[in-house]
Amino acid sequence: MSDLLSRLLASRDWLMADGATGTNLFNMGLTAGEAPELWNTDKPDNIRTLYRGAVDAGSDIFLTNTFGGNASRLKLHSAQGRVRELNRIGAALGREIADAAGRDVVVAGSMGPTGEIMAPMGSLTHELAVEMFHEQAEGLKEGGADVLWVETISAAEEFRAAAEACAKAGMPWCGTMSFDTAGRTMMGLTSAQMVAMVDRLDHPPLAFGANCGVGAADLMRTVLGFVAAGPERPIIAKGNAGIPKYHEGHIHYDGTPDLMAEYAVLARDAGATIIGGCCGTMPEHLRAMRAALESRPRGPRPTLDEITAKLGGFSSASDGTGDDSAAGRERRGRRRG
């Protein structure tokens, strides 16, 4: 347990992660189609502001601005030759902010999906996926990331390739998948199947869980699915701040700070140890989440009815695991932010 995240997990009942990267950067002027990772070198002060916003709001863990920092994604911007550089600088800027925080803050090197379909359905081989993730991992390691953070994955094959790459880099890691299609990932994986997969990995993550997806209620149902499968490692919950709405030319998430505070407490009580936000989650949401986690006593594991009463209805009747007890509670009385 020499790494910082392991030490914190051993000493704390819960840890708070950060919020959105894209939403915050769009608010700083990032345009659609622009690669956020290029800002690591072109607008480093904006990236410092992004990181500092999470730390000042109370996050114990924040993710680097490297989500699309693999060769496949950067090739879309003719930057595939800058993988190591952009990841190293993204992590180094984070190291700078974390070291100035005056408390223990984990710099998590974000590694998102390649954007390609894995073989045999697609053309991306296991070996090439490992190579791409490993190149990114080495850059994040050089920049001073405490842990690697594989996120928003939908295919088991890609998750396994990322795990192998983290092992090759000699780095601890965390991994989350996105469950957004009737309680399953885009490639059909259920929460129970993810737990089984994680337990079989040669280089398992320090913690695993779900991020993004639909809304906070759906993510909570996935967390309950993880818990029911009896995992041996801490669970991560990183839900969106409500549901995206198109308003005056841009995407707005309807989740209020109060709703995200409710979500954070529900996630903790459901069994999640690392709790953060994803799309739409701003520093004001994080501050409300931190205050709620610190001030509200731990309660019993919430029921599906309690989740829908506080966070709104589910987007589908089933969580994908064969339990259809949520039927009839779709989108009932959803709160608006």
Secondary structure as UniProt FT lines:
FT   HELIX           4..11
FT   STRAND          15..16
FT   HELIX           22..27
FT   TURN            28..29
FT   TURN            32..33
FT   HELIX           36..38
FT   HELIX           39..42
FT   HELIX           44..56
FT   TURN            57..58
FT   STRAND          61..63
FT   TURN            67..68
FT   HELIX           71..74
FT   HELIX           75..77
FT   HELIX           80..82
FT   HELIX           83..99
FT   STRAND          106..111
FT   TURN            119..121
FT   HELIX           126..143
FT   STRAND          147..153
FT   HELIX           156..168
FT   TURN            169..170
FT   STRAND          173..177
FT   STRAND          179..181
FT   TURN            182..183
FT   STRAND          184..185
FT   TURN            186..187
FT   HELIX           191..200
FT   STRAND          207..212
FT   HELIX           216..228
FT   STRAND          235..239
FT   STRAND          244..247
FT   TURN            248..249
FT   STRAND          250..253
FT   HELIX           257..270
FT   STRAND          274..277
FT   TURN            279..280
FT   HELIX           283..295
FT   HELIX           304..311
FT   TURN            325..328
//
